[in-house]
């Protein structure tokens, strides 16, 4: 018996976005766009950054994003991501608050990943390719992710106009 997950229209940039890194917190630029129950995420590596990369930190970034979106509210007060429990009374009788919370998190994560187009961006000078790179990352609930590299034009029909344009200076991320 799975919960119903409602995704409401929402767009926000998180800069810097903090995630659990290896040995210390990691940071990245994260753009999230939820529209018509579809999710587009642009995750960008920061310049002059010497901690966990967005590639190596992918799972931690996803987990932190799910936590963040479960807490986000629209101006109307409604949750951006709402998990509607099936049989909440019965569930609360048989499970601890921690188990219920974990179940809600897993339902939200599953739905977000089912509906998500995750893009990983390395600006020029921030990755292995001097000219920068953009990849569509296929992320499944279980299993290894895979990367498909292309120019932004190849993905333009799948995201809102201007989605790949980052106005912020990604070298000015220090907290």
C-alpha positions as semicolon CSV with decimal commas, in nm:
position;residue;x (nm);y (nm);z (nm)
1;X;0,000;0,000;0,000
2;X;0,174;0,314;-0,119
3;X;0,103;0,673;-0,029
4;X;-0,024;0,928;-0,279
5;X;0,230;1,200;-0,355
6;X;0,117;1,539;-0,486
7;X;0,372;1,759;-0,664
8;X;0,268;2,123;-0,691
9;X;0,406;2,376;-0,939
10;X;0,716;2,538;-0,793
11;X;1,046;2,686;-0,911
12;X;1,345;2,786;-0,703
13;X;1,722;2,822;-0,718
14;X;1,926;2,711;-0,416
15;X;2,270;2,872;-0,404
16;X;2,463;2,735;-0,238
17;X;2,275;2,411;-0,173
18;X;2,430;2,205;0,105
19;X;2,445;1,827;0,096
20;X;2,632;1,559;0,293
21;X;2,977;1,538;0,136
22;X;3,263;1,305;0,204
23;X;3,421;1,417;0,531
24;X;3,254;1,759;0,532
25;X;2,940;1,919;0,391
26;X;2,929;1,961;0,015
27;X;2,781;2,253;-0,179
28;X;2,642;2,305;-0,528
29;X;2,401;2,521;-0,726
30;X;2,059;2,359;-0,757
31;X;1,768;2,475;-0,973
32;X;1,438;2,297;-0,923
33;X;1,134;2,334;-1,146
34;X;0,815;2,139;-1,075
35;X;0,547;2,190;-1,335
36;X;0,246;1,976;-1,415
37;X;0,383;1,693;-1,194
38;X;0,712;1,688;-1,387
39;X;1,039;1,771;-1,217
40;X;1,346;1,928;-1,377
41;X;1,662;1,971;-1,173
42;X;1,983;2,146;-1,277
43;X;2,269;2,058;-1,045
44;X;2,582;2,263;-1,110
45;X;2,934;2,217;-0,981
46;X;3,071;2,529;-0,816
47;X;3,387;2,701;-0,934
48;X;3,691;2,716;-0,704
49;X;3,537;2,434;-0,502
50;X;3,747;2,157;-0,351
51;X;3,509;1,916;-0,178
52;X;3,265;1,646;-0,289
53;X;3,173;1,689;-0,657
54;X;2,814;1,688;-0,780
55;X;2,890;1,360;-0,956
56;X;3,020;1,186;-0,645
57;X;2,762;1,348;-0,420
58;X;2,461;1,267;-0,639
59;X;2,280;1,041;-0,389
60;X;2,337;1,284;-0,102
61;X;2,214;1,575;-0,314
62;X;1,899;1,383;-0,406
63;X;1,834;1,291;-0,042
64;X;1,887;1,651;0,074
65;X;1,662;1,783;-0,203
66;X;1,380;1,547;-0,106
67;X;1,410;1,662;0,257
68;X;1,412;2,027;0,144
69;X;1,110;1,991;-0,086
70;X;0,907;1,813;0,183
71;X;0,956;2,126;0,400
72;X;0,891;2,387;0,127
73;X;0,561;2,573;0,127
74;X;0,390;2,778;-0,140
75;X;0,263;3,127;-0,060
76;X;-0,080;2,963;-0,017
77;X;0,066;2,757;0,268
78;X;0,030;2,430;0,080
79;X;0,321;2,189;0,070
80;X;0,522;2,177;-0,254
81;X;0,549;1,799;-0,213
82;X;0,263;1,652;-0,014
83;X;0,250;1,289;0,091
84;X;-0,104;1,173;0,158
85;X;-0,094;0,864;0,372
86;X;-0,332;0,579;0,301
87;X;-0,486;0,451;0,621
88;X;-0,294;0,696;0,846
89;X;-0,475;0,591;1,164
90;X;-0,397;0,222;1,115
91;X;-0,038;0,301;1,021
92;X;0,014;0,510;1,333
93;X;-0,108;0,224;1,550
94;X;0,147;-0,018;1,409
95;X;0,449;0,205;1,338
96;X;0,667;0,450;1,525
97;X;0,678;0,817;1,426
98;X;1,025;0,754;1,283
99;X;0,896;0,468;1,064
100;X;0,606;0,682;0,940
101;X;0,842;0,970;0,862
102;X;1,078;0,736;0,673
103;X;0,789;0,591;0,476
104;X;0,671;0,941;0,377
105;X;1,026;1,034;0,272
106;X;1,064;0,717;0,059
107;X;0,726;0,777;-0,109
108;X;0,827;1,134;-0,196
109;X;1,171;1,024;-0,319
110;X;1,022;0,751;-0,539
111;X;0,771;0,990;-0,698
112;X;1,028;1,267;-0,753
113;X;1,270;1,027;-0,921
114;X;0,994;0,878;-1,139
115;X;0,903;1,225;-1,267
116;X;1,252;1,379;-1,271
117;X;1,487;1,493;-1,546
118;X;1,815;1,552;-1,359
119;X;2,082;1,756;-1,534
120;X;2,439;1,781;-1,413
121;X;2,638;2,085;-1,524
122;X;3,006;2,162;-1,493
123;X;3,082;2,521;-1,597
124;X;3,396;2,589;-1,802
125;X;3,703;2,536;-1,586
126;X;3,521;2,346;-1,311
127;X;3,547;1,990;-1,438
128;X;3,750;1,756;-1,654
129;X;3,636;1,920;-1,980
130;X;3,786;2,269;-2,012
131;X;3,479;2,390;-2,203
132;X;3,239;2,257;-1,938
133;X;2,979;1,984;-1,974
134;X;2,610;1,911;-1,942
135;X;2,462;1,566;-1,889
136;X;2,118;1,418;-1,842
137;X;2,155;1,181;-1,548
138;X;1,924;0,882;-1,540
139;X;1,854;0,813;-1,176
140;X;1,647;0,520;-1,063
141;X;1,526;0,441;-0,713
142;X;1,772;0,153;-0,700
143;X;2,071;0,096;-0,922
144;X;2,354;0,294;-1,067
145;X;2,291;0,627;-1,240
146;X;2,400;0,683;-1,599
147;X;2,510;1,004;-1,774
148;X;2,419;1,115;-2,129
149;X;2,628;1,416;-2,237
150;X;2,502;1,669;-2,491
151;X;2,475;2,039;-2,563
152;X;2,193;2,233;-2,391
153;X;2,008;2,263;-2,724
154;X;1,957;1,885;-2,726
155;X;1,754;1,909;-2,404
156;X;1,585;2,248;-2,459
157;X;1,245;2,104;-2,554
158;X;1,227;1,917;-2,223
159;X;1,280;2,209;-1,985
160;X;1,147;2,564;-1,935
161;X;1,304;2,838;-2,146
162;X;1,625;2,969;-1,989
163;X;1,653;2,667;-1,758
164;X;2,022;2,614;-1,834
165;X;2,119;2,980;-1,793
166;X;2,274;3,048;-1,452
167;X;2,308;3,419;-1,377
168;X;2,487;3,368;-1,046
169;X;2,866;3,372;-1,032
170;X;2,935;3,012;-0,930
171;X;3,270;3,111;-0,780
172;X;3,093;3,321;-0,514
173;X;2,949;3,034;-0,320
174;X;3,150;3,053;0,002
175;X;2,938;3,047;0,316
